[in-house]
Amino acid sequence: MSEEPRTVGIIGGGVAGLTAAYRLLQKGHRVQLFEASPSLGGLVRTFEIPAGGGEPIECFYHHLFTTDTAAIRLIDELGLGDRLTWHPSKVGIFYDGRIYPFVTPMDLLRFTPVGLIDRVRLGLMGLYLRRQKDGSRYESITAKEWVRRFAGQRNLDVVWGPLLRGKFGDLGDELVMTWLWNKIHLRFTSRGAGPSQREVLGYLRGSFGAWIEALIERVRELGGELEAGRPVQRIVADGGRVGLELAGERQETLFFDAVVATVANKIFRRIAPPLPEPYAEKLEGVPYQDALCLILTLKRPLSSMYWLNVNDRSIPFLAIIEHTNLIEPERYGGQHVVYVSNYLDKQSPLLSMDVDQVCELYLPHLKRINAAFEESWIIDRWLFRGADAQPVFTVGAGSRIPEHRTPVPGLYLANMSQIYPQDRGQNYSILLGETIAETVAADLARAQAAHSAV
């Protein structure tokens, strides 16, 4: 007589949670997923631009690198591989009132804010890190100190220092070098060979929301139950099973053979049963930052760059991602779509501003980037916030990553703090979901075998 399928509850309907649900269902388990917000997809949620031709676009900018093989594989598995297109990327740095292209070795040689010797050192730094296969050797040093030693103070002041501070705020000075090694290693790998070394980036026709919708449909076809707008207010452990106390009009407690939480560490600690102090300390060991994204649709392009790093500390945002310099504006009714990006500490006053206040703060600085820019160029604007969107890995982070198997039997954790030295992205969230599904399925199989042997 066959055993009843094991039940798994999943907290969080972002990429990792949905992927875990899909893989567990494929293995024959019963899955119920609960998402606190009204929609599924997490940071890959989308909206439609009025008069934009009806094609959705992401609330937070997204693209794929050629090295994002897990995402490419899953998109193909869902039948959307023919919609994934690849485009040359145009990257620049805004410094001292000017935009500098920063794509090829020739662009580096023309980067006059640093002297010729420093430009050579900057190039050698990238080549050196590209050849390093193991980043664990950098666990004990900050990125700031390593760059100063290898590339010099001028390159730190002009290039890397502003980038790290802009992305991580005050914690930029404490960022572990392993993170920077990994970032450079991957970015170089995604570029072609030869002197041009142009990077290509992938984008899905119809937005990346299309593969999220396809995944949701596939999960439901396999019998998975997905409930958005159902917050989990507490996790309870009772007799070897794990229960979820659900908030809302239907307050109830449901018990499962296993529970996977894909929420951020502090949220997990707040709703989890009491945890031993060593594990609880790991949950506090990786701080997070929130994302703030202002989206503008413009009558004309702001620059010629897809990704513009802002290396000027007097400007109150990190980067400008001009989506329609990667994807043709005709897809959005001829409008030019610009993301103005920030990662912020949770105490930042910007997070409490509305769209009008943020525009009042940001728009004068857009004119510094393009002197011709006028507010009359703006067709529409939106403001999106993403809580706990960016983990920050400081020195020694590798020893502070919480294990997937928590000290509570049957309770698992899978979130972005555990993809170190990565820090975010669809590809690594997919890998995370697949990893936790394999872990849970293996544990359930062992438990079932042990029970059958009794």
C-alpha positions in Angstrom: 0.0 0.0 0.0 1.4 3.4 -1.0 2.2 6.0 1.6 0.2 9.2 1.8 2.1 12.1 0.2 4.0 14.3 2.7 2.7 17.9 3.2 4.9 21.0 2.9 4.0 24.5 3.9 5.9 27.4 2.3 6.0 30.9 3.7 6.6 33.5 1.0 5.5 33.6 -2.7 8.6 35.1 -4.3 10.9 33.4 -6.7 12.5 31.0 -4.2 9.2 30.0 -2.6 7.4 29.4 -6.0 10.4 27.4 -7.3 10.5 25.3 -4.2 6.8 24.6 -4.5 7.2 23.6 -8.1 10.1 21.2 -7.5 8.5 19.6 -4.4 5.2 19.0 -6.3 7.2 17.3 -9.0 8.6 15.0 -6.4 5.0 14.0 -5.3 4.5 16.1 -2.2 1.5 18.2 -1.4 2.3 21.9 -1.1 0.5 24.9 0.3 2.1 28.3 -0.1 1.2 31.5 1.8 2.2 35.0 0.8 1.5 38.0 3.0 1.2 40.6 0.1 -1.7 40.6 -2.3 0.3 39.3 -5.2 2.9 36.5 -5.9 6.3 37.0 -7.5 8.1 39.1 -4.9 10.6 41.5 -6.4 9.7 40.3 -9.9 6.2 41.8 -9.8 5.1 43.9 -12.7 2.7 46.7 -13.7 1.5 48.2 -17.0 2.5 51.6 -18.3 -0.6 53.6 -19.6 -0.5 54.0 -23.3 2.5 51.6 -23.3 1.0 49.0 -25.6 -0.2 46.7 -22.9 3.2 45.1 -22.3 3.9 44.7 -18.5 7.2 45.9 -17.0 8.9 45.1 -13.8 8.5 47.4 -10.7 12.2 46.7 -10.1 14.7 46.5 -13.0 15.7 43.0 -14.0 17.9 41.3 -16.6 19.9 38.1 -17.0 23.6 37.5 -17.5 24.7 34.7 -19.8 26.0 32.9 -16.6 22.5 32.8 -15.2 22.0 29.2 -16.3 19.4 28.2 -13.7 17.1 31.0 -14.8 17.6 30.3 -18.5 17.0 26.6 -17.9 13.7 27.2 -16.0 12.4 29.7 -18.5 13.0 27.1 -21.3 11.4 24.4 -19.2 8.3 26.6 -18.8 8.1 26.9 -22.6 9.2 30.5 -22.8 12.8 30.0 -24.1 12.0 31.6 -27.5 10.9 34.8 -25.8 14.3 35.3 -24.1 16.3 37.8 -26.2 19.9 39.0 -25.7 21.1 42.6 -26.2 24.4 44.4 -25.9 24.7 46.4 -22.6 25.9 50.0 -22.4 27.4 50.8 -19.0 28.7 54.2 -17.9 30.0 56.1 -14.9 28.8 59.6 -14.0 31.7 61.5 -12.3 32.5 65.2 -12.0 29.7 66.3 -14.2 30.3 63.9 -17.1 29.2 60.5 -18.3 32.1 58.1 -19.1 31.4 54.9 -21.1 32.7 51.9 -19.1 32.3 48.8 -21.1 35.4 47.9 -23.0 39.2 48.0 -22.2 39.4 51.1 -24.5 36.8 52.8 -22.4 38.9 52.2 -19.4 42.0 53.7 -21.1 39.9 56.8 -21.9 38.7 57.2 -18.3 40.7 60.4 -17.5 39.4 61.1 -13.9 42.3 58.8 -12.9 45.8 58.9 -14.3 47.2 56.4 -16.8 49.0 54.3 -14.3 45.9 54.1 -12.2 43.8 53.1 -15.2 46.3 50.3 -15.9 46.0 49.2 -12.2 42.2 49.2 -12.4 42.3 47.0 -15.5 44.8 44.6 -13.9 42.6 44.4 -10.9 39.7 43.1 -13.0 41.9 40.7 -14.9 43.4 39.4 -11.7 40.1 38.8 -9.9 38.7 37.2 -13.0 41.3 34.5 -12.8 40.8 33.7 -9.0 38.7 30.6 -8.6 38.2 30.7 -4.9 37.0 33.8 -3.1 37.2 32.4 0.4 40.7 33.8 0.7 39.2 37.3 0.9 36.9 36.5 3.9 39.0 38.4 6.4 39.5 41.7 4.5 37.1 44.5 3.4 36.7 45.3 -0.2 37.7 48.9 0.6 41.1 47.9 2.0 41.8 45.3 -0.7 41.1 47.8 -3.5 43.3 50.4 -1.8 46.2 47.9 -1.6 45.8 46.5 -5.1 44.5 49.4 -7.2 45.5 52.4 -5.2 43.8 55.2 -3.3 42.8 57.2 -6.4 40.9 54.3 -7.9 39.2 53.8 -4.5 38.2 57.4 -4.2 36.9 57.8 -7.8 35.6 54.4 -8.8 35.1 51.8 -6.2 34.5 53.8 -3.1 31.5 55.8 -4.5 30.0 52.5 -5.9 30.3 50.7 -2.6 29.0 53.6 -0.5 26.2 54.2 -3.0 25.1 50.6 -2.9 25.6 49.8 0.7 25.7 53.2 2.5 27.8 53.3 5.7 28.2 49.6 5.5 30.1 49.9 2.2 33.3 50.4 4.2 32.7 47.1 5.9 31.7 45.0 2.9 33.8 41.8 2.6 36.1 41.5 -0.4 34.6 38.1 -1.2 31.5 39.8 -2.4 33.4 42.1 -4.7 35.6 39.2 -6.0 32.4 37.3 -6.9 30.7 40.3 -8.6 33.8 41.1 -10.8 34.4 37.4 -11.5 30.8 36.9 -12.8 30.6 40.1 -14.8 33.8 39.3 -16.7 32.6 35.8 -17.3 29.5 37.1 -18.9 31.5 39.1 -21.5 32.7 37.9 -24.8 36.3 37.4 -25.7 38.5 39.8 -27.6 39.3 43.4 -27.2 35.7 44.6 -27.3 34.6 42.4 -24.4 31.0 43.6 -24.8 28.6 42.3 -22.3 25.2 41.0 -23.4 22.1 40.9 -21.2 19.0 38.8 -21.4 15.4 40.1 -21.3 12.1 38.3 -21.6 9.5 39.5 -24.1 6.4 40.4 -22.1 8.6 41.0 -19.0 10.0 38.5 -16.5 6.5 38.5 -15.0 5.6 36.1 -17.8 7.7 33.3 -16.5 6.4 33.9 -13.0 2.8 33.6 -14.3 3.8 30.4 -16.2 5.3 29.0 -13.0 2.2 29.8 -11.0 0.1 28.1 -13.6 2.3 25.0 -13.6 2.2 24.8 -9.7 -1.5 24.9 -9.7 -1.8 22.3 -12.5 0.3 20.0 -10.2 -2.1 20.5 -7.3 -0.2 23.2 -5.4 -2.3 25.6 -3.4 -1.2 29.3 -3.5 -2.7 31.9 -1.3 -1.7 35.5 -1.6 -2.8 38.0 1.1 -2.5 35.2 3.8 0.2 36.4 6.3 1.7 33.8 8.6 1.7 35.3 12.1 3.4 32.5 13.9 5.2 29.2 13.4 4.5 26.5 16.0 6.1 23.1 16.6 4.0 20.3 18.0 4.8 16.6 18.2 7.3 16.5 15.3 5.1 18.5 13.0 5.2 22.2 12.2 2.2 24.5 12.2 1.4 27.8 10.7 -0.9 30.2 12.4 -2.5 32.2 9.6 -3.9 35.7 10.0 -6.8 37.2 8.2 -10.6 36.6 8.2 -10.0 32.8 8.3 -7.7 32.6 11.3 -6.5 29.0 11.6 -3.5 26.8 12.3 -2.4 24.3 9.7 0.1 21.5 10.4 2.6 20.1 7.9 5.3 17.5 7.7 7.8 20.2 6.8 7.7 24.0 6.6 10.0 26.2 4.4 10.2 29.9 5.3 11.6 32.1 2.5 11.2 35.4 4.4 14.1 37.7 5.6 16.0 36.7 8.7 14.4 39.2 11.1 10.9 38.3 10.0 11.7 34.6 10.4 13.1 35.1 13.9 10.0 37.1 14.9 7.5 34.4 13.8 9.6 31.3 14.5 9.5 29.2 17.7 12.2 29.9 20.2 15.6 29.2 18.6 19.0 28.3 20.2 21.1 31.4 20.6 23.9 30.4 18.2 21.4 30.1 15.3 19.5 33.2 16.4 22.8 35.1 16.3 23.4 34.0 12.7 20.0 35.4 11.8 21.2 38.8 13.1 24.5 38.5 11.4 23.5 39.7 7.9 21.9 43.2 7.7 19.5 44.0 4.9 18.7 47.2 3.0 15.4 48.2 1.3 15.1 49.1 -2.3 13.5 52.3 -3.5 12.8 52.6 -7.2 11.5 55.7 -9.0 10.3 54.9 -12.5 9.8 57.7 -15.0 8.5 57.5 -18.5 10.0 60.2 -20.7 9.4 61.7 -24.1 13.0 61.4 -25.0 16.1 59.4 -23.7 17.9 60.7 -20.7 21.3 59.3 -21.8 22.7 56.7 -24.1 23.5 54.3 -21.3 21.5 51.3 -20.1 23.2 51.2 -16.7 24.7 54.5 -15.4 26.6 54.2 -12.1 26.4 57.6 -10.2 29.9 58.1 -8.6 29.0 61.5 -7.1 28.2 61.5 -3.4 26.2 64.7 -3.6 23.6 63.0 -5.8 21.0 61.2 -3.6 20.6 58.0 -5.7 22.9 55.1 -6.7 22.2 54.4 -10.4 20.0 55.1 -13.4 18.9 52.1 -15.4 17.4 53.3 -18.7 15.4 50.2 -19.7 14.7 51.4 -23.2 18.4 51.7 -24.0 18.4 47.9 -23.7 14.9 47.2 -25.0 13.4 49.2 -27.8 11.0 52.0 -26.6 8.4 50.9 -29.3 7.5 48.1 -26.9 6.1 50.8 -24.6 4.4 53.0 -27.0 7.6 54.9 -27.9 8.0 56.1 -24.2 11.5 56.0 -22.7 11.5 54.1 -19.4 14.0 55.1 -16.7 14.6 53.5 -13.3 16.2 55.7 -10.6 17.6 53.2 -8.1 18.5 53.3 -4.4 19.3 50.8 -1.7 18.7 52.3 1.7 19.0 51.7 5.4 15.6 51.1 6.9 16.0 54.4 8.9 16.5 56.5 5.7 14.0 59.3 5.5 13.6 58.6 1.7 11.6 55.5 2.5 8.9 57.6 4.1 8.6 60.0 1.1 5.9 59.8 -1.5 6.5 60.0 -5.2 6.1 63.8 -5.3 8.7 64.3 -2.6 11.1 61.9 -4.2 10.8 63.6 -7.5 11.4 67.0 -5.9 14.6 65.6 -4.4 15.8 63.7 -7.5 14.9 65.8 -10.6 17.4 68.6 -10.1 20.1 65.9 -10.2 18.8 64.4 -13.4 19.5 67.8 -15.0 23.1 67.5 -13.8 23.4 64.3 -15.7 21.7 65.7 -18.8 21.7 69.5 -18.9 18.9 69.5 -21.5 16.5 67.5 -19.2 13.3 69.3 -18.3 10.4 68.2 -16.1 8.2 68.6 -19.1 9.9 65.4 -20.5 8.1 63.3 -17.9 5.0 61.5 -19.1 4.3 59.6 -15.9 6.1 58.4 -12.7 5.8 55.6 -10.1 7.5 54.8 -6.8 8.1 51.3 -5.6 9.6 50.0 -2.3 11.0 46.6 -1.7 11.6 45.6 1.9 14.8 43.5 2.7 15.8 43.5 -1.0 19.5 43.6 -0.5 21.5 41.6 2.1 24.9 43.2 3.0 27.8 40.8 3.7 30.5 42.2 5.9 33.9 40.7 6.9 33.5 37.1 8.1 30.0 36.7 6.6 30.8 33.2 5.4 30.8 32.0 9.0 27.5 33.7 9.8 25.2 32.2 7.2 22.3 30.4 8.9 21.8 26.7 7.9 18.8 25.7 5.8 17.9 23.1 8.4 16.9 25.1 11.5 17.2 23.7 15.0 13.4 23.1 14.9 12.8 19.7 13.3 10.9 20.0 10.1 11.4 23.7 9.8 13.7 25.1 7.0 14.9 28.5 6.1 15.7 29.6 2.5 16.4 33.3 1.8 18.8 35.7 0.1 21.2 35.8 3.1 22.1 32.2 2.3 23.1 32.7 -1.4 26.4 34.2 -0.3 28.6 35.5 -1.9 25.7 36.3 -4.3 23.3 38.9 -2.9 20.2 38.9 -5.0 18.8 38.0 -8.5 16.4 35.7 -10.1 19.0 33.1 -11.0 20.2 32.6 -7.4 16.7 32.7 -6.0 15.8 29.9 -8.4 18.9 27.9 -7.3 17.9 28.6 -3.7 14.4 27.2 -4.2 15.7 24.1 -6.0 18.3 23.5 -3.2 15.8 23.7 -0.4 13.3 21.5 -2.3 16.0 18.8 -2.7 16.9 19.1 1.0 13.3 18.9 2.3 12.5 16.0 -0.1 15.6 14.0 1.0 14.8 14.5 4.7 11.1 13.5 4.2 12.2 10.4 2.3 14.5 9.4 5.1 11.9 10.0 7.7 9.3 8.0 5.7 11.8 5.1 5.3 12.5 5.1 9.0 8.8 5.0 9.8 8.2 2.2 7.4 11.0 0.1 8.9 9.4 0.3 12.4 
